[in-house]
Amino acid sequence: MKQILAVLVFCAAAAWGADEAKAVEEAERGWARGVTTNDFALLEKVLAPDLVYTHSNGLVDSRDSYIESLRSGRTRYLKVEYSEIKVRLLTPDIATANCRALVVSMQQGKETPMNLALLHVFRNNRGQWQIVAHQSARLPQQ
């Protein structure tokens, strides 16, 4: 009986983990959709109020300053194309997404493609996974 209970608990935990990992990946893709379509309602949903957003050039934004740069057009994303998303659940409320993506932005009126490694740290806020930290780094050109 104890063995059956242990197997059931293990299976339930595995199912929970798979569902939560899927929800984190959905939030990750929500960020990409939000920045490429200027869907500010979606961004306010997937970006935590206490977000620390560190760009690949070292510039650091808060959620408000990041969204304002998108609203004003100073920052503009044309494409976020993932080649890899790896989600890790660290606790029931904390997860990371390590991603590789081609990000195309507009900088000084010119399309700028960048191959980036992205690290997003997520926190579960009442059932909604939100990015609390963003760090990106340019990958070497191939």
N, CA, C and O atoms as a MOPAC input file, in Angstrom:
PM7 MOZYME 1SCF
protein

 N      0.82000 1    -1.19500 1     0.00000 1
 C      0.00000 1     0.00000 1     0.00000 1
 C      0.86400 1     1.25900 1     0.00000 1
 O      0.57000 1     2.21800 1    -0.71300 1
 N      1.93800 1     1.25300 1     0.80600 1
 C      2.82400 1     2.41500 1     0.85400 1
 C      3.48300 1     2.65000 1    -0.49800 1
 O      3.69200 1     3.79400 1    -0.90000 1
 N      3.80900 1     1.56900 1    -1.19800 1
 C      4.44600 1     1.71500 1    -2.51200 1
 C      3.47100 1     2.33000 1    -3.51400 1
 O      3.85900 1     3.17300 1    -4.32300 1
 N      2.23700 1     1.92000 1    -3.46300 1
 C      1.22700 1     2.47400 1    -4.37400 1
 C      1.03800 1     3.96100 1    -4.09600 1
 O      0.94900 1     4.76300 1    -5.02500 1
 N      0.97600 1     4.32700 1    -2.82100 1
 C      0.83300 1     5.72800 1    -2.44400 1
 C      2.03400 1     6.53600 1    -2.91900 1
 O      1.87300 1     7.64500 1    -3.42900 1
 N      3.22800 1     5.99500 1    -2.75700 1
 C      4.43700 1     6.69400 1    -3.20500 1
 C      4.41700 1     6.91400 1    -4.71300 1
 O      4.78500 1     7.98900 1    -5.18600 1
 N      3.99600 1     5.91300 1    -5.46500 1
 C      3.90800 1     6.04000 1    -6.92900 1
 C      2.87700 1     7.09800 1    -7.30500 1
 O      3.12200 1     7.90800 1    -8.19900 1
 N      1.73100 1     7.10100 1    -6.63300 1
 C      0.69600 1     8.09800 1    -6.92500 1
 C      1.18200 1     9.51300 1    -6.62300 1
 O      0.93600 1    10.43400 1    -7.40200 1
 N      1.86400 1     9.68600 1    -5.50700 1
 C      2.40600 1    11.00200 1    -5.15500 1
 C      3.43400 1    11.44000 1    -6.18900 1
 O      3.42600 1    12.59400 1    -6.61800 1
 N      4.31200 1    10.53800 1    -6.59100 1
 C      5.32600 1    10.85100 1    -7.60200 1
 C      4.66700 1    11.25500 1    -8.92100 1
 O      5.07400 1    12.23800 1    -9.54100 1
 N      3.66000 1    10.50900 1    -9.34800 1
 C      2.96400 1    10.81100 1   -10.61600 1
 C      2.24800 1    12.15600 1   -10.54200 1
 O      2.26000 1    12.92400 1   -11.50400 1
 N      1.62900 1    12.43600 1    -9.40800 1
 C      0.93700 1    13.71800 1    -9.24900 1
 C      1.93300 1    14.86900 1    -9.30100 1
 O      1.66300 1    15.89800 1    -9.92200 1
 N      3.08900 1    14.70100 1    -8.64900 1
 C      4.11900 1    15.74500 1    -8.66900 1
 C      4.65400 1    15.95100 1   -10.07600 1
 O      4.87800 1    17.08800 1   -10.49000 1
 N      4.85900 1    14.87600 1   -10.81300 1
 C      5.35600 1    14.98300 1   -12.18900 1
 C      4.33900 1    15.70000 1   -13.06900 1
 O      4.71100 1    16.53500 1   -13.89400 1
 N      3.06800 1    15.38100 1   -12.90000 1
 C      2.02200 1    16.04100 1   -13.68600 1
 C      1.95300 1    17.52200 1   -13.34400 1
 O      1.82200 1    18.35600 1   -14.24000 1
 N      2.03900 1    17.86300 1   -12.05100 1
 C      2.04600 1    19.26400 1   -11.63800 1
 C      3.21900 1    19.97800 1   -12.27700 1
 O      3.05900 1    21.07200 1   -12.81800 1
 N      4.40000 1    19.37400 1   -12.22100 1
 C      5.59300 1    20.00000 1   -12.78500 1
 C      5.46000 1    20.25200 1   -14.27200 1
 O      5.86300 1    21.30900 1   -14.75900 1
 N      4.90400 1    19.30200 1   -14.99800 1
 C      4.73300 1    19.46600 1   -16.44600 1
 C      3.74800 1    20.59100 1   -16.74300 1
 O      3.97300 1    21.39400 1   -17.64900 1
 N      2.65200 1    20.65000 1   -15.97800 1
 C      1.66400 1    21.71500 1   -16.18200 1
 C      2.26000 1    23.08400 1   -15.87900 1
 O      2.03900 1    24.03900 1   -16.62300 1
 N      3.01300 1    23.18000 1   -14.79200 1
 C      3.61000 1    24.46500 1   -14.41400 1
 C      4.68300 1    24.88800 1   -15.41400 1
 O      4.77200 1    26.06400 1   -15.76600 1
 N      5.49500 1    23.93900 1   -15.87300 1
 C      6.52000 1    24.26400 1   -16.87600 1
 C      5.86200 1    24.78800 1   -18.14800 1
 O      6.36700 1    25.71800 1   -18.77800 1
 N      4.74800 1    24.19500 1   -18.51700 1
 C      4.01200 1    24.65300 1   -19.70300 1
 C      3.48400 1    26.07400 1   -19.48100 1
 O      3.52100 1    26.89600 1   -20.39700 1
 N      2.99800 1    26.36400 1   -18.28300 1
 C      2.48700 1    27.70200 1   -17.96600 1
 C      3.61200 1    28.73600 1   -18.00200 1
 O      3.40600 1    29.86300 1   -18.45400 1
 N      4.80400 1    28.35500 1   -17.52400 1
 C      5.95500 1    29.26500 1   -17.57200 1
 C      6.33900 1    29.52900 1   -19.02900 1
 O      6.59000 1    30.67200 1   -19.41000 1
 N      6.38400 1    28.47800 1   -19.83700 1
 C      6.71600 1    28.67000 1   -21.25900 1
 C      5.67100 1    29.55000 1   -21.93900 1
 O      6.00800 1    30.36300 1   -22.79900 1
 N      4.42900 1    29.39400 1   -21.56400 1
 C      3.36300 1    30.23800 1   -22.11500 1
 C      3.59800 1    31.71000 1   -21.74900 1
 O      3.41700 1    32.59400 1   -22.58600 1
 N      3.99800 1    31.96900 1   -20.50400 1
 C      4.30800 1    33.33900 1   -20.08100 1
 C      5.53100 1    33.86600 1   -20.82700 1
 O      5.57500 1    35.03800 1   -21.20400 1
 N      6.52200 1    33.00300 1   -21.03900 1
 C      7.71500 1    33.38600 1   -21.80800 1
 C      7.31200 1    33.83100 1   -23.21100 1
 O      7.73400 1    34.88600 1   -23.68600 1
 N      6.50400 1    33.02600 1   -23.85600 1
 C      6.05000 1    33.36800 1   -25.21500 1
 C      5.12600 1    34.59100 1   -25.18900 1
 O      5.04700 1    35.33200 1   -26.16900 1
 N      4.43800 1    34.79400 1   -24.08200 1
 C      3.61600 1    35.99400 1   -23.92000 1
 C      4.46100 1    37.25400 1   -23.93900 1
 O      4.07000 1    38.25900 1   -24.53200 1
 N      5.63900 1    37.20400 1   -23.28200 1
 C      6.55800 1    38.35300 1   -23.32900 1
 C      6.92700 1    38.66000 1   -24.77800 1
 O      6.86600 1    39.81400 1   -25.20300 1
 N      7.31100 1    37.62600 1   -25.54200 1
 C      7.71600 1    37.83200 1   -26.93600 1
 C      6.56600 1    38.40600 1   -27.75500 1
 O      6.76200 1    39.32100 1   -28.55400 1
 N      5.37500 1    37.87000 1   -27.55500 1
 C      4.20600 1    38.36900 1   -28.28500 1
 C      3.90900 1    39.81800 1   -27.88900 1
 O      3.58300 1    40.65000 1   -28.73600 1
 N      4.02600 1    40.10100 1   -26.60300 1
 C      3.75000 1    41.45800 1   -26.11700 1
 C      4.70200 1    42.50000 1   -26.67300 1
 O      4.27800 1    43.58900 1   -27.05800 1
 N      6.00200 1    42.16900 1   -26.71800 1
 C      6.96900 1    43.16800 1   -27.19800 1
 C      6.92000 1    43.34200 1   -28.71000 1
 O      7.23600 1    44.42100 1   -29.21000 1
 N      6.53600 1    42.31300 1   -29.44500 1
 C      6.50700 1    42.43600 1   -30.90600 1
 C      5.20500 1    43.05000 1   -31.41600 1
 O      5.15200 1    43.52600 1   -32.55000 1
 N      4.16400 1    43.04500 1   -30.60000 1
 C      2.87100 1    43.60600 1   -31.02400 1
 C      2.48100 1    44.84100 1   -30.21700 1
 O      1.40900 1    45.41000 1   -30.42500 1
 N      3.35500 1    45.25800 1   -29.29200 1
 C      3.05300 1    46.37400 1   -28.39000 1
 C      1.73100 1    46.15000 1   -27.65800 1
 O      0.90700 1    47.05800 1   -27.54700 1
 N      1.54300 1    44.93300 1   -27.16500 1
 C      0.36900 1    44.58700 1   -26.36900 1
 C      0.70600 1    44.89300 1   -24.90800 1
 O      1.18200 1    44.02800 1   -24.17300 1
 N      0.45300 1    46.13400 1   -24.50300 1
 C      0.86100 1    46.58600 1   -23.17900 1
 C      0.06700 1    45.91900 1   -22.06200 1
 O      0.59300 1    45.72600 1   -20.96700 1
 N     -1.18000 1    45.56700 1   -22.31600 1
 C     -1.97000 1    44.84000 1   -21.30900 1
 C     -1.34600 1    43.47400 1   -21.04900 1
 O     -1.25200 1    43.03900 1   -19.90200 1
 N     -0.92100 1    42.80100 1   -22.10800 1
 C     -0.26300 1    41.50300 1   -21.95200 1
 C      1.05900 1    41.66800 1   -21.21300 1
 O      1.37600 1    40.87300 1   -20.32800 1
 N      1.83400 1    42.69400 1   -21.56700 1
 C      3.11800 1    42.91200 1   -20.88800 1
 C      2.91800 1    43.20000 1   -19.40500 1
 O      3.69100 1    42.71800 1   -18.57600 1
 N      1.90300 1    43.97200 1   -19.05900 1
 C      1.65100 1    44.24700 1   -17.64500 1
 C      1.22600 1    42.98900 1   -16.90100 1
 O      1.38000 1    42.89900 1   -15.68300 1
 N      0.69700 1    42.02600 1   -17.62900 1
 C      0.31400 1    40.74600 1   -17.02400 1
 C      1.53600 1    39.85600 1   -16.80000 1
 O      1.63800 1    39.20800 1   -15.75800 1
 N      2.47100 1    39.81100 1   -17.76300 1
 C      3.60300 1    38.87300 1   -17.66300 1
 C      4.85300 1    39.49300 1   -17.04500 1
 O      5.78700 1    38.76600 1   -16.70800 1
 N      4.89600 1    40.81900 1   -16.88700 1
 C      6.03900 1    41.46900 1   -16.24300 1
 C      5.64000 1    41.88000 1   -14.83100 1
 O      4.64700 1    42.58300 1   -14.63900 1
 N      6.41500 1    41.44000 1   -13.84700 1
 C      6.11600 1    41.75300 1   -12.45000 1
 C      6.35200 1    43.24100 1   -12.18200 1
 O      7.21800 1    43.85000 1   -12.81100 1
 N      5.59300 1    43.83000 1   -11.25700 1
 C      5.78200 1    45.24600 1   -10.93000 1
 C      7.20700 1    45.57000 1   -10.47300 1
 O      7.68200 1    46.68600 1   -10.68500 1
 N      7.89200 1    44.60700 1    -9.84800 1
 C      9.25300 1    44.83400 1    -9.34700 1
 C     10.32300 1    44.30100 1   -10.30300 1
 O     11.43800 1    43.99400 1    -9.88200 1
 N      9.98200 1    44.19200 1   -11.58800 1
 C     10.90500 1    43.69300 1   -12.60800 1
 C     12.22000 1    44.47200 1   -12.62400 1
 O     12.23600 1    45.69700 1   -12.50900 1
 N     13.32400 1    43.72800 1   -12.77100 1
 C     14.63900 1    44.30400 1   -13.08500 1
 C     15.00000 1    43.74500 1   -14.45500 1
 O     15.20800 1    42.54200 1   -14.60800 1
 N     15.07300 1    44.63000 1   -15.45400 1
 C     15.24900 1    44.23000 1   -16.85400 1
 C     16.61000 1    44.73000 1   -17.32200 1
 O     16.78300 1    45.92000 1   -17.58500 1
 N     17.57600 1    43.81800 1   -17.42700 1
 C     18.93300 1    44.17400 1   -17.83600 1
 C     19.13400 1    43.78500 1   -19.29400 1
 O     19.10200 1    42.60700 1   -19.65100 1
 N     19.34000 1    44.80100 1   -20.13000 1
 C     19.53000 1    44.60200 1   -21.56700 1
 C     20.94200 1    44.08200 1   -21.85100 1
 O     21.82200 1    44.13900 1   -20.99200 1
 N     21.14000 1    43.57600 1   -23.06700 1
 C     22.45100 1    43.02300 1   -23.44800 1
 C     23.54100 1    44.08800 1   -23.46900 1
 O     24.72400 1    43.75200 1   -23.42300 1
 N     23.16700 1    45.37600 1   -23.53900 1
 C     24.16500 1    46.45600 1   -23.51800 1
 C     24.42900 1    46.97900 1   -22.11000 1
 O     25.20400 1    47.91900 1   -21.93100 1
 N     23.78600 1    46.37200 1   -21.10800 1
 C     24.00400 1    46.76300 1   -19.72000 1
 C     22.98800 1    47.74700 1   -19.17400 1
 O     22.94300 1    47.96200 1   -17.96300 1
 N     22.17300 1    48.34800 1   -20.02200 1
 C     21.13700 1    49.26400 1   -19.57100 1
 C     20.13700 1    48.49800 1   -18.70700 1
 O     19.76200 1    47.37200 1   -19.03400 1
 N     19.71000 1    49.11000 1   -17.60700 1
 C     18.77300 1    48.45900 1   -16.68700 1
 C     17.47600 1    49.26500 1   -16.64600 1
 O     17.49100 1    50.48400 1   -16.47800 1
 N     16.36100 1    48.56400 1   -16.80100 1
 C     15.03000 1    49.16900 1   -16.75100 1
 C     14.21200 1    48.54500 1   -15.63100 1
 O     14.46100 1    47.41500 1   -15.21100 1
 N     13.23200 1    49.30500 1   -15.15800 1
 C     12.15600 1    48.76900 1   -14.32500 1
 C     11.02000 1    48.37100 1   -15.26800 1
 O     11.10600 1    48.60200 1   -16.47400 1
 N      9.97100 1    47.78100 1   -14.72900 1
 C      8.83300 1    47.45800 1   -15.59900 1
 C      8.27400 1    48.72800 1   -16.23100 1
 O      8.00200 1    48.77000 1   -17.43100 1
 N      8.10400 1    49.76300 1   -15.40900 1
 C      7.51100 1    50.99700 1   -15.92800 1
 C      8.38400 1    51.64600 1   -16.99300 1
 O      7.87700 1    52.07800 1   -18.02800 1
 N      9.69200 1    51.72000 1   -16.75300 1
 C     10.56500 1    52.37100 1   -17.74500 1
 C     10.68400 1    51.52600 1   -19.01300 1
 O     10.80600 1    52.07100 1   -20.11000 1
 N     10.65100 1    50.20600 1   -18.87100 1
 C     10.71900 1    49.32800 1   -20.04200 1
 C      9.46700 1    49.48900 1   -20.90400 1
 O      9.56300 1    49.66500 1   -22.11900 1
 N      8.29700 1    49.42800 1   -20.27500 1
 C      7.05200 1    49.58500 1   -21.02900 1
 C      6.97300 1    50.98200 1   -21.64100 1
 O      6.49800 1    51.13300 1   -22.76700 1
 N      7.42800 1    51.99900 1   -20.92400 1
 C      7.41200 1    53.36200 1   -21.47200 1
 C      8.31200 1    53.47300 1   -22.70200 1
 O      7.97100 1    54.17500 1   -23.65400 1
 N      9.46000 1    52.78600 1   -22.69200 1
 C     10.34400 1    52.83500 1   -23.86800 1
 C      9.67400 1    52.18100 1   -25.07700 1
 O      9.91300 1    52.58800 1   -26.21400 1
 N      8.83700 1    51.17200 1   -24.83800 1
 C      8.07200 1    50.55300 1   -25.92300 1
 C      6.94200 1    51.47500 1   -26.38900 1
 O      6.71900 1    51.63700 1   -27.58900 1
 N      6.23600 1    52.07500 1   -25.43700 1
 C      5.13100 1    52.98300 1   -25.78900 1
 C      5.62400 1    54.16500 1   -26.62500 1
 O      4.97400 1    54.57000 1   -27.58900 1
 N      6.77300 1    54.70600 1   -26.24800 1
 C      7.30100 1    55.90000 1   -26.92200 1
 C      7.93400 1    55.57600 1   -28.27200 1
 O      8.14900 1    56.46900 1   -29.09200 1
 N      8.23200 1    54.29900 1   -28.50200 1
 C      8.89400 1    53.91400 1   -29.74600 1
 C     10.41000 1    53.92800 1   -29.66400 1
 O     11.08100 1    53.57100 1   -30.63200 1
 N     10.97100 1    54.33900 1   -28.51100 1
 C     12.43900 1    54.29800 1   -28.36300 1
 C     12.95300 1    52.87500 1   -28.51900 1
 O     14.01100 1    52.64300 1   -29.10300 1
 N     12.18900 1    51.92800 1   -27.98900 1
 C     12.51500 1    50.51300 1   -28.14300 1
 C     11.42000 1    49.89100 1   -28.99700 1
 O     10.23100 1    50.08200 1   -28.74100 1
 N     11.83600 1    49.14700 1   -30.01400 1
 C     10.85600 1    48.50300 1   -30.88700 1
 C     11.38000 1    47.13900 1   -31.30100 1
 O     12.47800 1    47.01900 1   -31.84300 1
 N     10.58300 1    46.11800 1   -31.03900 1
 C     10.93700 1    44.75400 1   -31.42300 1
 C     10.12200 1    44.35800 1   -32.64300 1
 O      8.90100 1    44.51900 1   -32.66000 1
 N     10.79100 1    43.84300 1   -33.65800 1
 C     10.11300 1    43.37500 1   -34.86000 1
 C      9.88100 1    41.87100 1   -34.81600 1
 O      8.89300 1    41.36800 1   -35.35000 1
 N     10.80800 1    41.15400 1   -34.16900 1
 C     10.70500 1    39.69300 1   -34.14800 1
 C     11.43100 1    39.14100 1   -32.92500 1
 O     12.49800 1    39.62500 1   -32.54900 1
 N     10.83900 1    38.13000 1   -32.31800 1
 C     11.50900 1    37.28400 1   -31.32500 1
 C     11.23600 1    35.86100 1   -31.77500 1
 O     10.10800 1    35.37500 1   -31.68800 1
 N     12.27900 1    35.19800 1   -32.25600 1
 C     12.14000 1    33.83700 1   -32.79300 1
 C     12.99800 1    32.89200 1   -31.94600 1
 O     14.22600 1    32.90700 1   -32.02800 1
 N     12.33600 1    32.08100 1   -31.14000 1
 C     13.04900 1    31.17300 1   -30.24300 1
 C     13.62100 1    29.98100 1   -31.00700 1
 O     12.96600 1    29.41000 1   -31.87800 1
 N     14.84300 1    29.62300 1   -30.66400 1
 C     15.39600 1    28.35200 1   -31.12600 1
 C     15.46400 1    27.36200 1   -29.96400 1
 O     15.64900 1    26.16200 1   -30.16600 1
 N     15.31100 1    27.88800 1   -28.73600 1
 C     15.38800 1    27.01900 1   -27.55500 1
 C     14.72800 1    27.71800 1   -26.37300 1
 O     14.93700 1    28.91000 1   -26.14900 1
 N     13.93800 1    26.97300 1   -25.62800 1
 C     13.38600 1    27.42700 1   -24.34700 1
 C     13.51400 1    26.25600 1   -23.38200 1
 O     12.94000 1    25.19100 1   -23.60900 1
 N     14.26300 1    26.45700 1   -22.31200 1
 C     14.40400 1    25.42900 1   -21.27200 1
 C     13.87300 1    26.00100 1   -19.96500 1
 O     14.43200 1    26.95200 1   -19.41800 1
 N     12.79600 1    25.41500 1   -19.47400 1
 C     12.17200 1    25.86000 1   -18.23400 1
 C     12.61100 1    24.94900 1   -17.10000 1
 O     12.62300 1    23.72500 1   -17.23600 1
 N     12.97400 1    25.56400 1   -15.97600 1
 C     13.28100 1    24.80200 1   -14.75600 1
 C     12.42000 1    25.34600 1   -13.62700 1
 O     12.39200 1    26.55100 1   -13.37800 1
 N     11.72100 1    24.45100 1   -12.95200 1
 C     10.94600 1    24.83200 1   -11.77600 1
 C     11.84900 1    24.66700 1   -10.56200 1
 O     12.26100 1    23.55300 1   -10.23700 1
 N     12.15600 1    25.77000 1    -9.89400 1
 C     13.06000 1    25.72100 1    -8.74500 1
 C     12.30100 1    25.49100 1    -7.44300 1
 O     12.76900 1    24.76600 1    -6.56400 1
 N     11.14500 1    26.10200 1    -7.32400 1
 C     10.23100 1    25.91300 1    -6.19200 1
 C      8.82000 1    25.98100 1    -6.77800 1
 O      8.66900 1    26.24800 1    -7.97000 1
 N      7.79500 1    25.74900 1    -5.97600 1
 C      6.44400 1    25.88300 1    -6.53200 1
 C      6.13400 1    27.29200 1    -7.06100 1
 O      5.21900 1    27.45700 1    -7.86700 1
 N      6.88300 1    28.30100 1    -6.61800 1
 C      6.59500 1    29.67900 1    -7.02700 1
 C      7.71900 1    30.36400 1    -7.79400 1
 O      7.57300 1    31.52800 1    -8.16700 1
 N      8.83000 1    29.68400 1    -8.04200 1
 C      9.97200 1    30.28900 1    -8.74600 1
 C     10.41100 1    29.35900 1    -9.86700 1
 O     10.54600 1    28.15000 1    -9.67500 1
 N     10.63200 1    29.94400 1   -11.04400 1
 C     11.09400 1    29.16900 1   -12.20000 1
 C     12.03300 1    30.03300 1   -13.03100 1
 O     12.01900 1    31.26100 1   -12.93700 1
 N     12.84400 1    29.37400 1   -13.84300 1
 C     13.68800 1    30.09100 1   -14.79400 1
 C     13.39700 1    29.58300 1   -16.19700 1
 O     12.97600 1    28.44300 1   -16.39400 1
 N     13.63200 1    30.45100 1   -17.15800 1
 C     13.59000 1    30.06300 1   -18.56800 1
 C     14.90700 1    30.51600 1   -19.18400 1
 O     15.19600 1    31.71100 1   -19.24700 1
 N     15.69900 1    29.55400 1   -19.63600 1
 C     16.92800 1    29.84100 1   -20.37600 1
 C     16.59000 1    29.67900 1   -21.84900 1
 O     16.16900 1    28.60700 1   -22.28300 1
 N     16.77400 1    30.73700 1   -22.60800 1
 C     16.32800 1    30.74200 1   -24.00600 1
 C     17.44800 1    31.18900 1   -24.92900 1
 O     18.38000 1    31.89100 1   -24.53500 1
 N     17.32000 1    30.76000 1   -26.15200 1
 C     18.12200 1    31.27800 1   -27.26100 1
 C     17.11700 1    31.79400 1   -28.27300 1
 O     16.12300 1    31.13300 1   -28.57500 1
 N     17.38800 1    32.98300 1   -28.79400 1
 C     16.42400 1    33.56900 1   -29.72500 1
 C     17.11000 1    34.54300 1   -30.66500 1
 O     18.10100 1    35.18900 1   -30.32300 1
 N     16.54900 1    34.62500 1   -31.85500 1
 C     16.88800 1    35.69900 1   -32.77800 1
 C     15.92000 1    36.82700 1   -32.46200 1
 O     14.70500 1    36.67200 1   -32.59000 1
 N     16.46700 1    37.96000 1   -32.04900 1
 C     15.65900 1    39.12900 1   -31.72700 1
 C     16.01600 1    40.21400 1   -32.73700 1
 O     17.18100 1    40.58400 1   -32.88000 1
 N     15.00800 1    40.71400 1   -33.42900 1
 C     15.22500 1    41.79900 1   -34.39200 1
 C     14.54500 1    43.03700 1   -33.82400 1
 O     13.34000 1    43.04300 1   -33.56900 1
 N     15.34100 1    44.08400 1   -33.63000 1
 C     14.80500 1    45.33100 1   -33.08600 1
 C     15.12000 1    46.47400 1   -34.04700 1
 O     15.92800 1    46.33400 1   -34.96500 1
 N     14.46700 1    47.59900 1   -33.81500 1
 C     14.76400 1    48.82500 1   -34.56200 1
 C     15.61900 1    49.69500 1   -33.66500 1
 O     15.21500 1    50.05000 1   -32.55800 1
 N     16.79500 1    50.03300 1   -34.14500 1
 C     17.68700 1    50.91000 1   -33.39600 1
 C     18.16300 1    52.00500 1   -34.33400 1
 O     18.79700 1    51.74000 1   -35.35600 1
 N     17.84700 1    53.23500 1   -33.96900 1
 C     18.20000 1    54.40900 1   -34.77400 1
 C     17.71200 1    54.26000 1   -36.21300 1
 O     18.43200 1    54.57300 1   -37.16100 1
 N     16.47100 1    53.77600 1   -36.36200 1
 C     15.85500 1    53.64200 1   -37.66500 1
 C     16.35300 1    52.48900 1   -38.50800 1
 O     16.03000 1    52.40200 1   -39.69300 1
 N     17.13300 1    51.60200 1   -37.91500 1
 C     17.71800 1    50.49600 1   -38.66900 1
 C     17.37400 1    49.17000 1   -37.99400 1
 O     17.45800 1    49.04300 1   -36.77200 1
 N     16.97900 1    48.17300 1   -38.81500 1
 C     16.72800 1    46.83600 1   -38.27200 1
 C     18.03500 1    46.24200 1   -37.77200 1
 O     19.04000 1    46.23300 1   -38.48300 1
 N     18.00900 1    45.74400 1   -36.53800 1
 C     19.20600 1    45.17600 1   -35.92900 1
 C     18.90700 1    43.76200 1   -35.44400 1
 O     18.23400 1    43.59100 1   -34.42800 1
 N     19.40100 1    42.73700 1   -36.16100 1
 C     19.20700 1    41.36000 1   -35.69200 1
 C     20.27200 1    41.00000 1   -34.65300 1
 O     21.44700 1    41.32900 1   -34.81600 1
 N     19.85300 1    40.32900 1   -33.59900 1
 C     20.78000 1    39.89500 1   -32.55100 1
 C     20.44500 1    38.46300 1   -32.16800 1
 O     19.28200 1    38.13500 1   -31.93300 1
 N     21.45400 1    37.61500 1   -32.10500 1
 C     21.28400 1    36.28200 1   -31.53200 1
 C     21.57500 1    36.41900 1   -30.04900 1
 O     22.68400 1    36.77900 1   -29.65200 1
 N     20.56800 1    36.12900 1   -29.23300 1
 C     20.68900 1    36.37000 1   -27.79900 1
 C     20.47300 1    35.10300 1   -26.98300 1
 O     19.70600 1    34.21500 1   -27.35300 1
 N     21.17500 1    35.05700 1   -25.86700 1
 C     20.84700 1    34.13400 1   -24.78200 1
 C     20.02700 1    34.96200 1   -23.79700 1
 O     20.42400 1    36.06500 1   -23.42400 1
 N     18.89900 1    34.43200 1   -23.38500 1
 C     18.01000 1    35.13300 1   -22.45800 1
 C     17.84200 1    34.30200 1   -21.19800 1
 O     17.68700 1    33.08200 1   -21.26200 1
 N     17.87300 1    34.96200 1   -20.07000 1
 C     17.53700 1    34.32800 1   -18.79900 1
 C     16.38500 1    35.11400 1   -18.20500 1
 O     16.52400 1    36.30000 1   -17.90400 1
 N     15.26200 1    34.46300 1   -18.03900 1
 C     14.11800 1    35.06500 1   -17.36700 1
 C     13.85900 1    34.30100 1   -16.07900 1
 O     13.78600 1    33.07200 1   -16.07500 1
 N     13.72300 1    35.04000 1   -14.99200 1
 C     13.34200 1    34.46700 1   -13.70300 1
 C     11.87000 1    34.80900 1   -13.50100 1
 O     11.46700 1    35.96900 1   -13.58900 1
 N     11.08100 1    33.78200 1   -13.23000 1
 C      9.63500 1    33.93600 1   -13.06300 1
 C      9.24100 1    33.69500 1   -11.61500 1
 O      9.84800 1    32.88700 1   -10.91100 1
 N      8.20400 1    34.41900 1   -11.18600 1
 C      7.58100 1    34.18600 1    -9.88300 1
 C      6.08900 1    33.98300 1   -10.13000 1
 O      5.47200 1    34.70000 1   -10.91800 1
 N      5.52400 1    32.99900 1    -9.44700 1
 C      4.09200 1    32.74000 1    -9.56800 1
 C      3.35900 1    33.68300 1    -8.62600 1
 O      3.50800 1    33.60100 1    -7.40600 1
 N      2.57100 1    34.57600 1    -9.20200 1
 C      1.81400 1    35.55500 1    -8.43500 1
 C      0.33200 1    35.22700 1    -8.56900 1
 O     -0.31700 1    35.63100 1    -9.53400 1
 N     -0.19500 1    34.49500 1    -7.59800 1
 C     -1.61300 1    34.10600 1    -7.57700 1
 C     -2.02800 1    33.39000 1    -8.85600 1
 O     -3.07600 1    33.67800 1    -9.43500 1
 N     -1.19100 1    32.45500 1    -9.28500 1
 C     -1.51200 1    31.65200 1   -10.45800 1
 C     -1.01200 1    32.21300 1   -11.77700 1
 O     -1.13500 1    31.55400 1   -12.80900 1
 N     -0.44600 1    33.42300 1   -11.76700 1
 C      0.08700 1    34.04100 1   -12.98200 1
 C      1.61400 1    34.09100 1   -12.88700 1
 O      2.16500 1    34.73300 1   -11.99300 1
 N      2.28700 1    33.41500 1   -13.80700 1
 C      3.74300 1    33.46300 1   -13.84300 1
 C      4.18000 1    34.79800 1   -14.43800 1
 O      3.76200 1    35.17000 1   -15.53500 1
 N      5.03600 1    35.52100 1   -13.69000 1
 C      5.50900 1    36.83400 1   -14.11500 1
 C      7.03000 1    36.87900 1   -14.09500 1
 O      7.67500 1    36.27600 1   -13.23800 1
 N      7.58500 1    37.60100 1   -15.05200 1
 C      9.03800 1    37.78600 1   -15.10800 1
 C      9.42700 1    38.82100 1   -14.05900 1
 O      8.92300 1    39.94400 1   -14.07000 1
 N     10.33200 1    38.43700 1   -13.14700 1
 C     10.85000 1    39.36900 1   -12.14400 1
 C     12.25300 1    39.82900 1   -12.49600 1
 O     12.71200 1    40.85800 1   -12.00000 1
 N     12.94700 1    39.07100 1   -13.35800 1
 C     14.29400 1    39.46800 1   -13.77700 1
 C     14.53500 1    39.00000 1   -15.20500 1
 O     14.17700 1    37.88600 1   -15.58600 1
 N     15.15200 1    39.88300 1   -15.98100 1
 C     15.52400 1    39.59600 1   -17.37300 1
 C     17.00100 1    39.92200 1   -17.50900 1
 O     17.46000 1    40.97000 1   -17.05400 1
 N     17.73800 1    39.02400 1   -18.13300 1
 C     19.15000 1    39.26500 1   -18.46000 1
 C     19.37900 1    38.69400 1   -19.84300 1
 O     19.01800 1    37.54800 1   -20.11100 1
 N     19.97200 1    39.47600 1   -20.71800 1
 C     20.27200 1    38.97600 1   -22.06000 1
 C     21.73900 1    39.21500 1   -22.37300 1
 O     22.36600 1    40.14100 1   -21.85900 1
 N     22.26200 1    38.35800 1   -23.22900 1
 C     23.65700 1    38.47400 1   -23.67000 1
 C     23.71300 1    38.11400 1   -25.14600 1
 O     23.06000 1    37.17400 1   -25.59700 1
 N     24.49900 1    38.87300 1   -25.88300 1
 C     24.67300 1    38.56600 1   -27.30300 1
 C     25.52000 1    37.31400 1   -27.44900 1
 O     26.53300 1    37.14400 1   -26.77000 1
 N     25.08600 1    36.44900 1   -28.34200 1
 C     25.83800 1    35.23300 1   -28.64800 1
 C     26.82600 1    35.53700 1   -29.76900 1
 O     26.57600 1    36.41800 1   -30.59100 1
 N     27.94100 1    34.81900 1   -29.80800 1
 C     28.89700 1    35.03200 1   -30.89500 1
 C     28.24400 1    34.75200 1   -32.24500 1
 O     27.41400 1    33.85200 1   -32.36900 1
 N     28.62500 1    35.53000 1   -33.24800 1
 C     28.10200 1    35.28800 1   -34.59700 1
 C     28.67800 1    34.00400 1   -35.12900 1
 O     29.83600 1    33.67000 1   -34.87900 1
 N     27.84800 1    33.27900 1   -35.87400 1
 C     28.29200 1    31.98000 1   -36.39900 1
 C     28.76000 1    32.11700 1   -37.81500 1
 O     29.17100 1    31.13100 1   -38.42700 1

